[in-house]
Amino acid sequence: MGMEVGKRLEGQKIVGVGDLNGPRLCDMVRPRVDSSVSPEIQMGTPITGPLKVGKKWKKLARTSVPSGEQKTLHAGRAKQHRGKRGGRICDEASDSSDGSKRKADLNECDHWGLEKRVEDSAILSSLSPAITPPKPSTSLNMGSEMVMVDEIPFPPQVTTTKPLSLLGHGITDIEIHFLQIKFTAIGVYLDSEIVGHLQQWKGKTGKDLAEDDDFFEALISAPVEKFLRVVVIKEIKGSQYGVQLESAVRDRLAADDKYEDEEEAALEQVVEFFQSKYFKKDSVITFHFPASSCTTEIAFATEGKEESKIQVENKNVVEMIKKWYLGGTSAVSPSTVSCLANSLSAELSK
């Protein structure tokens, strides 16, 4: 309905807002104060008197309805058609353009949502205290200054039958496409008498000791009390941890030609122990290796449940569990091995 803003309209009908392709005419026009035209203008009513467009709507009309664009489509857009059922059929270029924009918007929202979830998770983690219920038979000296291992507190000393000192700590992790995923934090507690069994390595640097498997073989076989404290960082099923332990121990036994029916039965017992467990964040697994016997007591503690234990009495299986964590270059945690080597190097130099 080609109309120029500010001109008088007589004998015309307002047939629809769509014809104006801009602000509603009933909003844009107003009658003169002294005119006889009714202030209420209805669609389809003839305009018989002079009408005047308000000043602010003149500017709006100029910006909202550019000249020559009332009945033209935007550049790059094909005319839209409707099918028999009213479904809109767009050209390929239009769909591609709109689809790309929607995808970009969704990616931006998802990226923000991921950052928000990570931020919320970090806040919740910082507010939640570490759930590390101790074994009844093991005393944790929590009053002393804690050693932080990847933001998880470890007491510098635990007491089983006697005080044991934290001489090594580290984490188990894996790197996938340059992204580090951390699973557990580890603390190694040893009797101070361990130094007396390692005197032949006196004067060696921590780096030299970390690469010397004979040194760790002597550490494992030394008749002193050992205690491992493993704290969960990333939640996993207990069955997953059990399978990892079983595979590592079985492979070591097979390599030494020590995998027999007795070892298989002992390993199945350990796997079954972890089968029904769920490793929440800050759950604790401990391994206690007494000085006087070739056994180990495995304990599991998590929030809201009673501590559970299992006794492993197969000598060969116990030895390979030690090697899994303390086996030098073949151990599951290189960072723990490196820290332990540096600590023992310092102790041997005293």
N, C-alpha and C positions, 0 to 999 in steps of 0.2 A: 504494500500500500504506500507507494512513494510519498512521503510527507517530509517537509522541511520544518525544522524546529522554529517556533516563533511566528509562523504564518497562521492566518485565520482559517478556520475550517467551517464551511457552511454546506449543508445539503449532503454531507458525507455520513456514513455509518461506521461505527466502531464494530468490526466484524470479528475480531479476535486478537489476543495479545501476540500470537505467533506471527501475525503479519508485520508487526513492528520490528521484530527481531531485536528487541532492546527492552528498556524499562517499560512497565505497564503504563498505558496511556492514562488510565484513571488516576495513577500516581503522579504522572508528569504534568497533567493539565489542571488548571484551576479556573473557576469562573471569576470574572471581574466582580468587584463588590457591588457595583451599581447595575449589573446585568440581571436579566430575568431568568437566566438559566439556573436550573436546580443544581445545588452542589453535588448531588448524587447522580452520577452518570452510569447508566446501565448498558450492558452489551446489547447492540442492535438498535439503540435509541438514536434517532437522527439528531445531529447537532444543528440547532437553529440560531444560536446566539454566538457572539464573539468569545473565543477562548484565548487565554494567555498562558504560556509555559513559564513556570517559575525559573528564576535565575540559576539556582543550584542544579536543576535538572537539565538546563542547557548544556552545562559543562559535562554532566553525566552522559547525556545523549551523545555528545561529541566523542567521548572516550569509549563508550559502550558500543556504539554503532558506527564503526569507521565507514567512510564513504566507499560505496561500490562493493561492500562485503556482505550485504544482507542476504544475498542468495547465492553466495559462492562457498565452496568447501576449502578447508585449509590445504596448503600445498602438500603434495605427497599422499593425500587421502583420496581414495576412490569413492564414488557414490555408494551409499549403503542401500541394499535391497532387502526385502523381506520375503521369505518363502511362503508356501501355502499355509503353514501353521503359524505364521507370524514370527518365525525364528530369524534372527538377523544374519545375513550373509555378508561378510566383509571380504575385501580383497586381501591377498596374501601379504602385501606390504603393510596394510593397516594392522592386521593381526600380529605380524612380526614386530612392528613398532610398539604396539600396546603390550604385547607379551614380554618384550625385552624390558619395558619400563616396570611392569608388574614384578618380573623376576628380580630386577635390580632393587625394587622397593622391599621385596620379601627378603632378599639377601641382607639388605641393610638392617631390617628389623631382626632377622635371625642372629646376625652378628652382634647387635646390641643386646639381644636376649641372652646369648651365650656369655657375653661379658658380664651381664647382670647376674646370671646364675653363678658364674665363677666368683663374682664379688660377694654375693650373698653366702655362697658356700664357705668362702674364706672367713667371712664375719662370724658365721655360725661355728666354724671350727675353732676360731679364737676364743669364742665364748664358752665352748664346751670343754670341761676339764678332762684330762686324759684318764681313762678308766683302766687302771692297772692294779687290780686286786692281787695282793701278794699270796704266795703259798703259805699255808699255816706253818709249815716246817721251815720256811725261809723268812728271815727278817731282813727288810729293806731299810737301810739307814737313810730315811727321807729327810731327816733334820739337817744333814750336811748340804752343801751347795750342789745342786744337781748338774749333771753333765748333759747338755742338749745335743741330741743326735737327730738332725733334721726336724727340729722343733719338738722332739719327743724327749721328755726328761728321763734320765737314767741315774739312779743313785750311785755314788762313787764306791759304795761298798754294800755287800749283802752278807748275811750270816746264815750258814746252813749248820754244819757241825762246828764251824769256825769262821771267822771273818775272811771274806774273799774280796779282792780289789778289782775294780774295773780297769783292765789293762788294754782292752781293744774294743773298738766300736765302729760301726759302719752301716751300710744299707744294702739291700738287694734291689736291683732295678733292671730295667731293659730299655733300650732306645729304639723307637720305631719312627722312621722318617724324621730324624732329628728331634723327636719329642721324647723326653725322658719320663718313664713311668716308674714310680717308686712303689715297692711292695711292702717291705718290712725294714725295721731298724733293729740292729743287733748289738747286744752288749756281751762281752766276754769277760767273765770273772774267774780269776785264778788265785790259788794259794801262793803266797809270797815265796814258798819253798821251791817254786818252779825254777827260779834263777839258779839254784844249786845244781840242777840237772842239765843246764845249758852252758856251762862254763867254757866249753871248747869253742864257743862262738863269741867269746869276750873280745871286744874291740871291733867287731863288725858293725858296719853302718846299717841303719834300718832298711835302706834300699837293697843292700846285699842280702840281708836276712829274708826279705820279702820274696826274693827269687831263689831261695835255697830250700828245696823241698825236704832235704835231710833235716834241716833245722826244725821244721814243723812236724816231721815224723817223730823226732825226739820229744817235742812238746806233747804230742798226742799220747805217746807211750809212757811218759813220765808218771810215776805213781803218786800223783797229787790230785787234790779235789779240783774239779772244774764245773763251771756253771754258765749256761748260756741263757740269755733272756732275749726273746724275739718279740717285738711289738708290731702289730699290724698297722700299716699306713693306708694301703688300698684294700677295700673290702673284697674278699673272695670267698668262695665256698671252701669248707674244710676238705672236701674230697679233692679239690684241685691241688691243695698243698700236700695232701697225702700221696697223691699220684706223683708229684714232683720228687718228694722224698724217696718214695719206693723206687722210681726210675734211677735216681742218682746212686742209691745204695746198691741196687741190683747190678748196675753196670760196673761198679767198682768191685763187687764180689766176683762177678763173672770174669773180669780182667785178671783177678788173682786166683782164679779157679777155686773159689770158696763158696760158690752158690749151690747149696744142696737143699734137700727137703726141709731140714731144720731151719735154715735161713729163710726159705720161702714161707714157711708157716709163721715165723716171727714177723716178717714183713707184712703179711696179710693181717696180722693182729694190729699192727700200727696203722695200716690203711683203714681198717674197720673202725679204729678209735676216732679217726678224723672224719669219717664218712658223714656222720650226722651233725657235724659242727658247722657253724657259720662264723667266719672271721670278720666281725665288725671292726671298724677303725678303733684302735687302741686296745684290742684284744691282746692277750699275752700268752705266748707259748714258752715254756721253760724246759731245759734239759739239764738234769743234775747227774753228773758223773762222779760217784764216790771214789776216793783214793784206794779203798780196800777191796773193791770188787769190780769186775768187768761187766757191770750192768748200767742201765740208765733209767731214771724216772722221768717220764714226759708228763707235763701238766698243761692244762688249758684253762684259762679264765677269761670270762667276758662279762659285760654288764648285764645284770638281771638274771644270771644263772650261777649255779654252784660250780665250784672248781672241780674238774674231773682229771683223773690221773691214770696212767698205765705204766706198768713195769716191763721193761724189755731186758731179757736175760741172756739172749744169744750173743756170745762174745764177738763174733764176726760182724753181726749187724750193728752192734754198739760202736765198734771201731770205725765202721764206714760212716755212721752218722757223725762221729767226730770229724772225720776227714771231709765230709760235705761242708762243714762250717770252718774247719781249721786246717784244711789240707794244702795250704800254700798256693801254688799257682793253679791248682785244680779246684780250689774252694769256690763256693757259690757267691761269695762277696769279696771281690778284690780290695775294696775300700777297708773292710774289716781286717783283712790280712796285712795290709800296709800299715794301718794304725797299730796293730798288735806288734808287728816287727819293730816299729819305731819305739814303742814303749819298752819292749824287752831289751832293745839295744841300749836304751838309756839306763835301764836297771842293771844290765851287765857291766856297764862302764863305771858304776859306783864303787 
